[in-house]
Amino acid sequence: MQTEFVFSGFGGQGVMFAGQLLSYAAMDDGLHVTWFPSYGPEMRGGTANCVVIISDEEIGSPMVRNPKAAVVFNLPSLDKYEPLVQPGGLMVINASMVNREVGRDDITCVRVPANEIAEKVGDKRMVNMVMLGALIANLPIVPLSSLEKALREHLPQRHQRLLPANLLALKEGSVYLAEKAVK
């Protein structure tokens, strides 16, 4: 089975690392993976998104037209990807940065106050881990323990001091289950 994901937001929100971490966790679990990044012309504050495909078979193309899930960190990302998510798919939305409801009733939407949760765990840079935790809680393509293991093994050495906060942010995000979803 193949599942496609889009992570999208502003540069500097950790969008790319969230997608990479999901890719590493799936790869470490023996699945086939592609990770395809796309950046806007600016470094921080510009658009950033990546596509992740996870499959138990070889993947034919890294391109995705209609992902099963979109993890949107800001309003422009919601505007762009809301119409593209497959019917029956999932949108994980950073409610801290998105001030409108989703107009579709054929997808599941989980609104997560990711900025507030990140600040609660002690570091506003953990928004990406909060969002990734919420994604995996609602679409368990890999177990949370695989993400934690991948984080320990793939977090750059210069960021190892942030490992406890990253792990806590993943767990805090994972409490946002579909019961809190708005359809």
N, C-alpha and C positions, 0 to 999 in steps of 0.2 A: 504494500500500500504506500502511496506517495502523498505527502502533505506539504503544501506550500504556505509560507509565511512572508509577510512584509512588515518590516519595522521602519517607522518613519517619524521624523521630527526635525528639530533644528540641530545644526552642528554644535557639538559640545554637550549634548544631552546624554551621550553614551549609547546612542542608537546602534552604531556599528558594533560596539563591544557586546551588547545584548544579543545581537544576531550571531556574532562569532561564538559566544559562550554556548548558545543553544546548539550551534554546529559542532563544537568540540564535544559536548556531552553526547550528542547522537553518534558522532564518529567513534568516540571512546566506547560506546555501547555496541559497536559493530554495524551500525547502519550506514547507508550511502548518504552523502551530504554534498550540497553545493551552497556556497555563500557568495553572493554577488552584490558588491557595494556600489553606491552611486552618490556622488557628492555634487552640491551646487558650487558655484564659482567662489564663494566665500569660505573661509575656514571655520570660524565660529559665527553662529547666527544664520548661516545659509541653510539651505535644505540638505538633508542627509537621509538616505534610506538604504536598506539592504533587503535582498530577497534571500530567504533560506528555504531550501527544499530538502526534505528528509524522506528517505525511502528504504524499504527493505530489498529493493532491486536497483540495478543501475539506473541512473538518471539520464534521460536523453538530452535535455536542454536546461540551462540555468534560467531561462526566461519564463516569466509567469504573467499571464494575462488576468486571471481571476483567482486570487489566493483563497485558501480555506480560512486563513486568519490574518488580521491586520492588527498590529500593535501601534497605536497612534499616540504620539507624545504631545501634539499641539493641534490647533484648529485647522491650519492649512493642510495638514496630513489627513485629518478627518474628511475635509472637503474633497481631497483627491482620491482617497481610497474607499470611502463609503460606497460609492456605486460599483466598485470593482470586486468586492468580497462576494464569494459564491453564496447563493441562497443556502441557508442552513449553516452558514459559516459563523465566525466569531470575530468581534471587534473588542479589543481591550483598549480603553480610552483613558488617558490621563485627565481626570475630571478637574485637576488643578489648573489646567491650561486650555480646556475646551468648555466653552460656555453655551453650547447648544445641544439639543437632543438629536439623536439619530432619526432620520426620516423613514427608515425602512423597518418593516415588521417581520421580515423573513430571515433575519440574522439575530444572533444573540449578542447583546452588548453588555460589557462589564465596565462600569465606571469606577475608577480607582483614584482616590485623592493622593496620587503618588508623590507629589512634592511635599505634602504635609507628613506623609509617612516617612519619607526620606529624612526630613528634618527631625522627626521624632526619634529615629534610630541614630541621629547624631551627625549626619552628613548629607547635605542637599544634593551631593553628586550621586547618591544611590538611587535616584529615580529609575534608572534603567533596570536595576535589580528588582525593584518593587514591581515594575511592569512585567518583567520576565517571570517572576513568581506567580503573578496573577494569570498570565497566559498558561503556564504549565498546570495550574490548579484547574483550569477550565478546559484545557485540551492537552491531556497528559501524554504527549508524544514520547517523552522521556521522564523518568521519575525525578523528583526534586533532589534525591540523593545523588543522581548522576550530574545534575547541575552543580551541586556543592563540590563534588569531586573534581569536575572540570574547572571550577573556579580556583580550587586549591592548586591544581596542576598547571593552569594556563594564565593565571593572573601574573602580569609582568612583575619582575623582582622589585622594581621601583615602587610598586603599589601594594606590596605584601602587607604593609602596615594597615591597609584598609580591608584586609580579608575578613576580620570579625564583623565589621559594619556591612560588608557586602553579603555575608551569609545571613545576617539578621534581616536585612532588607529583602532578600529572597523569601525568607520565611514569612515576614510580615505581608508581603504581596500575595503570598499563596493562600491567605485567608479570604481573599475576595473571590468567592465561588459563585457559580451561576445563580444561586438563590438570591444574590444581591443584584442580579442582572436585570436590566430593563429591556423588554422585548419590543 
